[in-house]
C-alpha cells in the first residue's frame, strides 16, 4: 500500500514540478509576452496548455507503469487528486483577469491526458508479454 501511495503522490508532484519548470521555457519562447504578474496572450496560454497535456500524459503513463498492481486504479487516484487540486487552484484565480477558457481547458484535458497515459502504459505491457 505504501508503494501505491508513493507512486500516485510522486507522479502528481512530478507533474506539478514539470509544469512549473515550463515557465522559464515559455518566457524564452515568448520574450516580453510571458511576464510574471501579467496575463499572457492567448498564444502563450495555448502553448502552456499544450505543455500541460504532454506532461499530464507522461506522468499518468509513469503512474501506470510503476503501479505495483492495478494500473487503472492508480491512474484513477492520480486523476482524482489532480482534478481536485485543479478545482482548488481555479476557484481563487477565476476573477483575476485570466481567460476562463484557460482554467477550463486544464480541467477538461486532465482526464483525457490521464486516460491516454493509461492506454500507452497498457499497450507497452501488452507488447512486452507478446
C-alpha positions in Angstrom: 0.0 0.0 0.0 2.9 2.4 0.8 4.3 1.8 -2.7 0.9 2.6 -4.3 0.6 5.9 -2.4 4.2 6.8 -3.2 3.7 6.2 -6.9 0.5 8.2 -7.1 1.8 11.2 -5.0 5.2 11.0 -6.6 3.8 11.2 -10.1 1.5 14.1 -9.1 4.3 16.0 -7.5 6.4 15.4 -10.6 3.6 16.8 -12.8 3.5 19.9 -10.7 7.3 20.4 -10.8 7.4 19.8 -14.6 4.6 22.3 -15.2 6.3 24.9 -13.1 9.5 24.2 -14.9 7.9 25.2 -18.2 7.7 28.8 -17.0 11.3 29.7 -17.9 10.9 27.9 -21.2 7.8 29.9 -22.1 9.5 33.1 -21.1 12.3 32.3 -23.5 9.9 31.2 -26.3 7.8 34.3 -25.9 10.0 37.1 -24.7 8.2 40.1 -23.5 4.8 38.3 -23.6 5.3 35.9 -20.7 5.9 38.2 -17.7 5.2 37.4 -14.1 2.2 39.4 -12.8 0.7 40.0 -16.2 -1.9 37.9 -18.1 -0.1 36.4 -21.2 -1.5 36.4 -24.7 -3.7 33.5 -25.9 -0.8 32.1 -27.9 1.3 31.7 -24.8 -1.7 30.2 -22.9 -2.3 27.7 -25.7 1.4 26.7 -25.6 1.2 26.4 -21.8 -1.8 24.2 -22.2 0.0 22.0 -24.8 2.9 21.6 -22.4 0.5 20.7 -19.6 -1.2 18.0 -21.8 2.2 16.4 -22.7 3.3 16.5 -19.0 0.0 15.0 -17.9 0.2 12.1 -20.3 3.8 11.4 -19.3 3.0 11.5 -15.6 -0.1 9.3 -16.0 2.0 6.9 -18.0 4.6 6.8 -15.2 1.9 6.3 -12.6 0.5 3.3 -14.6 4.0 2.0 -15.4 5.2 1.9 -11.8 2.0 0.9 -10.2 2.6 -2.3 -8.2 -0.8 -3.7 -9.3 -4.0 -2.5 -11.0 -2.6 0.4 -13.0 -6.1 1.7 -13.8 -6.9 2.2 -10.1 -3.6 4.1 -9.6 -4.2 6.4 -12.6 -7.8 6.9 -11.3 -6.5 8.2 -8.0 -3.8 10.3 -9.8 -6.7 11.8 -11.9 -8.9 12.4 -8.8 -6.1 14.2 -6.9 -5.2 16.3 -10.0 -8.8 17.3 -10.7 -9.4 18.2 -7.1 -6.2 20.3 -6.9 -7.1 21.9 -10.3 -10.5 22.9 -9.0 -8.9 24.2 -5.8 -6.5 26.4 -7.7 -9.1 27.5 -10.3 -11.6 28.9 -7.8 -9.3 31.7 -6.3 -8.0 32.6 -9.8 -11.3 32.8 -11.6 -11.8 36.5 -11.3 -8.2 37.7 -11.7 -8.4 38.6 -15.4 -7.3 35.3 -16.9 -9.5 34.0 -19.6 -11.9 31.4 -18.3 -11.1 29.0 -21.2 -7.6 28.6 -19.9 -8.7 27.2 -16.5 -11.4 25.1 -18.0 -9.1 23.7 -20.6 -6.8 22.4 -17.9 -9.7 20.8 -16.0 -11.1 19.2 -19.2 -7.8 18.0 -20.6 -6.6 16.4 -17.4 -8.9 13.3 -17.5 -8.2 12.8 -21.2 -4.5 13.0 -20.6 -4.7 10.5 -17.7 -6.7 8.1 -19.9 -4.1 8.4 -22.8 -1.3 7.8 -20.4 -3.0 4.7 -19.0 -3.6 3.5 -22.6 0.0 4.0 -23.5 1.2 2.0 -20.5 -1.3 -0.7 -21.3 0.0 -1.1 -24.8 3.6 -1.3 -23.6 2.7 -4.1 -21.2 0.8 -6.0 -23.9 3.8 -5.6 -26.3 6.2 -7.0 -23.7 4.1 -10.0 -22.9 3.7 -10.9 -26.6 
